[in-house]
């Protein structure tokens, strides 16, 4: 796959378009053919370097992602199907601490965001846990570029 990556922090010109191995698909994951990714201020902050924050390099930015499900892991619920239009919930948490149980995942000590703590969507493909996939109904008139804003408003 191709991805926009950076190997060191700096201005926008540190981004390079490179070939990387396709992401692996786990049993509870879907592989998304990425169609649109928003440019978020978070991307600029991460690329420039957030003080005290260390990333594995090369890093892929992009937390606001929409696309089409390309492949499905063997343990993914039936409601997610190949060809389905989706947006991705970029937040990650433990799911079990007192904050997660109360629905305040962003307060979790393990909270992270795609494109910041984890490789993001500035790539052809993204492998993501099925629980973070939000289907876009067929009757929804939002295109891929418009739908990337949906997770920001949830």
C-alpha angles and dihedrals in degrees: 000000000000121000140174104241140165127212096193136021119262145096123337092276091072088075112102130187104231142163114251132173115274112261116261118249117229124204093259096041140089127215110228124204096219114228103169139010125184123229103238128185086242088066091056093047094049093046092049090046129261106230112256093009118119125197134192109245139262090042129195117211127205129100103173104071139168130176148118127290107250102174136011129212119235095254099046115123116259093244089076112073138175112270094028117140110235146171123212127235100224098200122100127191141156094262093214111066123098091264095050091047089053091050094252096119094156088068092056114118088229096048116138140160132227109252092025111049094010134034109281142204106285086111141083092252138028127190110207138168110265092235089068095052118101116194119225109220117239091240091056110109096204114115122217093269092052096042094060088076093060098085090053090062099045 
